Amino acid sequence: MERFARQRFWVRWRRWCRQHDCVLAKPWLVMLTMLALLYALWPFLSVWQLQQAVLNNQPQVVATWVDVTAIRAALRRRLNKDAVSEIGTLSDDFIDWLDAGIRYHGVTALEQLVTFDWVYEQLRGRLPPEVALFPTTMASSFIGLRDFQVQVNSPTPLILFLHLETTGWRIVALYY
């Protein structure tokens, strides 16, 4: 009986869609909408998985999401006045930290300061301890088709830029 009721529902649904020229009657459009929805949720899921790895103290898992070379390149572009950078305004603490590093290490300051351990400490110190998929302390948005920005609102906000690569979403810029 239940099977017959389900079949009857779908028969009525198709008939109604044909009569009303329903957009949902086009299966390719429904599939396209579902793919777009999954794509929109993908970076949120990646940030949640990253947060879980940080909360569970798994640096080897976090390392799969971090591209230290790209982070150094983004900071180098930000320091170069002639280059365009996705990094916005830096905080005074970040500038002081960078200035002290340049004074101490010289030309190789970024290579000495920006390491995976530094990135991991920034994430451990600022990611919220909540386990929710959309924590209230985060603001995030797409800034391009393959670029996603996450702002963690702690005493000093931490901003992460994620870029979609063939292996998934990776952190390519980080600043506070």
C-alpha positions, 0 to 999 in steps of 0.5 A: 500500500505504501509503495503504491502511495509513493508511486501515485505521489510521483505520478501526480508530481510529474503531471503537476510539473508538466501542467505548470511548466515547473522548473523543478521538472528538469532533472539536470537543473535539480542536479546542477542546483545540488552540485552548487549547494555541495560546492558552497558547503565544501569549504565550511566542511573543510574548516570544520575538519581543520578545527577538529584536527586542531582540537584533537591535537593532530598536527600531521592532519593539519599539515595536509591543509597548510601550504607554508610556501604560499603563506610566505609568498602572500606575506612577501607580496603584502610587504612589496608595495608594488605587488597586489596582495589578498592580505588586508590591513595587518594588526599592530601586533603582527607588524611588530612581530614581523619587524622584530623578525626582520631585524633579527633574521634579516633577509631570510625573516619569512623563511625563519618565522613563517613555519608550519609550527608557527601556523599550527600555534596560531590555529591552536591559539585562536580557533574556537573550542566549539565543535559546531560546523558554523561557530558564532566566532567565525565569519566566512565568505567566498571571495572568488570561485576557488578562494574562501576567507575565514575570519576567526574573531578572537581578541585579535582576529585571525584571518585565513585564506583558503584556496581550492587545489586539486587535493582540496582546500588549503590555507594559502594566507594567514595573518592577524 
